[in-house]
């Protein structure tokens, strides 16, 4: 019985650390204390792109008019050819200027 309570305590601690670190990271990003990373990774026809922008709802590789808010956006892009791209927004987080 001691090993099951130990496993439960470890799982609860990992969950608590994960929730706290995600919350503090989001607060740091919104407050401008943390600079979000630029992400550009590809695996086969899937590409993950993350960047800071003035228009978080604008898909990557397209031109959109800037807005008055700074945002950090993460997109999952599926490229099935040279001109055929589908983009799905995973994160749109408002950040301080």
C-alpha positions in Angstrom: 0.0 0.0 0.0 2.9 2.4 0.6 4.0 2.3 -3.0 0.6 3.3 -4.3 0.4 6.3 -2.0 3.9 7.2 -3.0 3.0 7.0 -6.7 -0.1 9.1 -6.1 2.0 11.7 -4.2 4.5 11.9 -7.1 1.8 12.2 -9.7 0.1 15.0 -7.7 3.4 16.8 -7.3 4.1 16.6 -11.1 0.6 17.8 -11.9 1.0 20.7 -9.5 4.4 21.7 -10.9 3.1 21.6 -14.4 0.0 23.7 -13.7 2.1 26.3 -11.8 4.9 26.5 -14.4 2.3 27.0 -17.2 0.5 29.6 -15.3 3.6 31.5 -14.3 4.9 31.3 -17.9 1.7 32.7 -19.3 1.7 35.5 -16.8 5.3 36.3 -17.6 4.6 36.3 -21.4 1.6 38.6 -21.0 3.5 41.0 -18.7 6.4 41.2 -21.0 8.9 39.7 -18.5 9.6 36.7 -20.8 10.3 36.9 -24.5 8.6 34.1 -26.3 10.7 31.9 -28.5 10.6 31.9 -32.3 9.7 28.4 -33.4 10.1 26.9 -36.9 10.3 23.1 -37.0 9.3 20.7 -39.7 8.6 17.0 -39.7 7.7 15.7 -43.2 4.8 17.7 -44.5 3.9 19.2 -41.0 5.5 22.4 -39.8 5.2 24.1 -36.4 5.6 27.9 -36.5 5.6 30.2 -33.5 6.3 33.9 -33.5 5.5 37.3 -32.1 3.3 39.5 -34.3 1.0 42.5 -34.4 -1.9 40.4 -35.7 -2.2 37.0 -34.0 -5.2 35.9 -36.0 -3.3 36.3 -39.3 -2.1 32.9 -40.8 1.6 32.6 -41.4 3.1 33.3 -44.8 0.2 35.8 -45.7 0.1 39.5 -45.4 -2.4 41.0 -43.0 -2.9 44.5 -41.6 -1.3 45.0 -38.2 -3.6 45.5 -35.1 -3.0 47.5 -32.0 -2.2 44.4 -29.9 1.0 42.4 -29.8 0.4 38.6 -29.8 2.3 35.4 -29.8 0.9 32.8 -32.2 1.7 29.2 -32.8 0.5 27.6 -36.0 0.5 24.0 -37.2 0.9 24.0 -41.0 0.3 21.0 -43.3 1.9 21.4 -46.7 0.8 19.0 -49.3 2.4 20.8 -52.3 4.0 24.0 -53.3 0.8 26.0 -53.4 -1.4 23.8 -51.1 -1.1 24.8 -47.4 -3.5 24.4 -44.5 -2.9 26.3 -41.3 -4.4 25.6 -37.9 -3.9 28.0 -35.0 -2.9 26.3 -31.7 -2.1 29.4 -29.6 -3.0 33.1 -29.8 -1.7 34.8 -26.6 -1.8 38.5 -26.1 1.5 39.9 -24.8 2.7 43.3 -23.5 4.4 45.6 -25.9 
